[in-house]
Amino acid sequence: MDVVSKRLPFSGYSDAYALPSIIRCETNLYLAQFAFMKLLPAKHIIEQALARGTLMHGMKVLETSSGTFALGLAVVCRERGFELEIFTDPVMDKGLENRLNSLGAEVFIITEKAKQGGYQRSRLDALHARMRQLGHSCFWPRQYETPDNPAAYKLFADQISGMLDADVTLVGSVGSGGSTCGTMERLRQKAPGARLIGVDTFNSVIFGQQDGERKLRGLGNSLVPKNVKHELYDEVHFVSAPLAFAATRTLHERHAVFAGPTSGASYIVGRWRARQYPGENVVVICPDEGHRYVEAVYDHEWLKQNGCLNEGVLLDAPATENHPWTALPPWNRYLWKRKSREAVLTLLEEV
């Protein structure tokens, strides 16, 4: 009997799509293509909360998110029978909002940006106000700080080590810190020399830049999440939105990988790393597919209207900076060397 015919069907959508497909696209370059990566931590966080009794039926789940963590929670809450409320901001695209509503989630769009902390802070303030109303009848997954977020990626790390060995170079975008840090912690249990490259964008505070407007969404932050363990990173790359958009389109044109712009940002870094170090196996995390970006990143007129067409020239290598404060678009690299954020910023002040 054919091996495929022996496979049992998945018990639900979250079981079927929690882990990625790993695709070899160059000699030593691999892409971990998720349907939407945040489904994995959303599933793990809810399951752990149920096991501990901190989440019980009849309680509402509340979270702040403008991207696919909201979608992951909506899928899991639909499967488990929980009501979900999402606090977001105007950057959430209508397609995602419609999908959340279809899954039964209630979406609150916060339109006022906090003076310090931006939309992330104002969304959190709205969530806290709602929690005070509901009292003990609600559960907040706390994606940016719960250890269950990075812990969810043990499964992904074991998938990598089972296919390629644990001694890899992992390249991934950094938002909450869960995917890169959780995966690398597990890989280094087996291979302490495994390497981690974080991909951020300009005007994100995570690795020491000043907070500002960011056109590239899905990575970066106006606050420093507790789940970002800076000591795990060997390098950090800052990638501009136009360059990430160009790389996203190139990824699809050359390898038929249909992904979002955070995948493009990580792909251009991973491609460079793989060519610089042919003896390493480089694994690039592609957090989601490209469906949400068909009328944006994949649309010529949208790129032109947003000033991203002429600027979006695909580069072969980054500039290397002495510190993140002076990193400028379109692409800069900083050798983080597994230091704490405080240690790096102290070094910068002395420069």
Secondary structure by P-SEA (a helix, b strand, c coil): ccccccccccccccccccbbbbbbccccbbbbcccccaaaaaaaaaaaaaaaccccccbbbbbbcccaaaaaaaaaaaaabbbbbbbbcccccaaaaaaaaaabbbbbbbccccccccaaaaaaaaaaaaaaaaccccccccccccaaaaaaaaaaaaaaaaccccbbbbbbbbccaaaaaaaaaaaaaccccbbbbbbbbcccccccccccccccccccccccccccccccccbbbbbcaaaaaaaaaaaaaaccccccaaaaaaaaaaaaaaaaccccbbbbbbcccccccccccccaaaaaaaccccccccccbbbbbcccccccccbbbbccccccaaaaaaaaaac
